[in-house]
Amino acid sequence: MTPEQLHRAVLTATACLAHRLGTHAGQGENTGPVAAGSAKTRARTELGALMAELRSAGPEHGPPANLLELEGAIRGLRGERHHMAEIGGDRLRTDYRFLIRYLTDTEPDIQDDFDTVIRQAREHLMRRLTS
């Protein structure tokens, strides 16, 4: 896999996740330790709900064999980069492809206007990179 292919997979998966889960804890508008703590708790709860949904997804979605690895890939996209350190590039791409397919199949907003979701993700990433 080329770096460009991995970058595109990361961008698309980030777009779908940002649409589904919102911004990463600690990057929202609230400040202070209490707000940051509640945002992190909310982010963990949302991720837990998504992982439970992915675990129960039927074979028609073609889930990857290693769902812990998938969770590591998702958490890496959400800012916890150390979770991706042990996952190879090809496996990350497979995880992202599954995630993108699943979210575009199950989220009507993503299906209806995928280009807007990608545009919003690019804007979100640019804000993160420049702040």
N, C-alpha and C positions, 0 to 999 in steps of 0.2 A: 504494500500500500504506500502510495506517495504521501508526502506531507500535505499536499493540497487536498487529496481525498480525505485524509483524516480531519483536516481543518473544516472542510465542508460538512462532514458527518457531525463534528462537534457543534458547529454553528446551527445546523438544522435540529439536532437533538436539544440544544440549549433553547432554541426558539419554542419548541413544543413543550419543554418542561417549564419555561418561564410562563407560557400561556396557561398551563395546567396548575402550577404551584405558586405562581407569583414570583416576586423577587426574592433573592437569598436573604436569610436572616442577617441583620446587621447592615443591610444596604437600603433599607426603607427610610422613611422620613422621620420616624421616631428616634429620639436620642436618649441617652441615659441608661444606667444599668438595669432598671426595672423594665423599660421598654425593650431593650436588647434581649433580656432574659425571656420575656414573653414572646418575642418574635422568634427566638431560637426554639422555644418549646412548640410554638405553632408550626414552624418549619419541620421539626421532627415528627410531629403528629401527622402533617400532610404527607410527608415522605413515607411514614409507616402505613398510612392508608393506601397510597399508591402501590407500595410493595405488596400489600395484602391483595390488592386488586390484580396485580401482575401475576402473583402466585396462583390465583384462582382462574386466570385466563385459560380458556380452553385450548386444545391443540390446534384449533383453526387459526390461532394467532402465531403459532410456531415459536413458543417461548424458548429462550436458550436453556441449555442443560444446567448451567450454574447461575442460579438467581442471586447468590451472594456476590458473585462477580458483577452481575448487573447492578446490584445496589451500590457497589463500590464505584462503578462507572457513573452512576447517577449522582452519587455524593461528590464525586470529583467535579462534575459539571456544576454543582452547587457551591463549589469553593473549597472542598476538602480534598485537595489535589493528592495528598499522600495515599488515598485509597486507590488511586489509579496506578501507582508506581509498579505494582507487581503484575499488571494486566498488559499483555502485549498489544501492539497496534492493531493487528488483525482481529483479535478478540474484542477490543474496544469498538472497532467498526461494526462487528457483528452485533454487539450489544446495542449500539446506537441505532443500527438499522431496525432491530426489533422494536426498540422504544419508539422510534419515529413511526413505524408502521402501526404499532398498537395505538398510539395517541391519535394519529390521523384517522384511524378506523373508528375510534370510540368518542372522540371529541368533535361534536358538530361544528363548533366555531372554527376549529382548525381545518376541517373539511371544506367549509364554505368559503374561507378566505385565507388560504395558505400563504399567499404572497404578503398579506398584511402581517401575519404572524412572524414571518421571516424578517420583514422590515422593522417591526417593533423589537425583535431580538437583536438585530444589528445596532439599533439605537441604544438599547439597554447595554450591550457590550461596549459600545463606544463611550457611554457615560461611565461605566466601570473602569475602563482603561484610562480615561482622562481625569478621573477624580482621585 
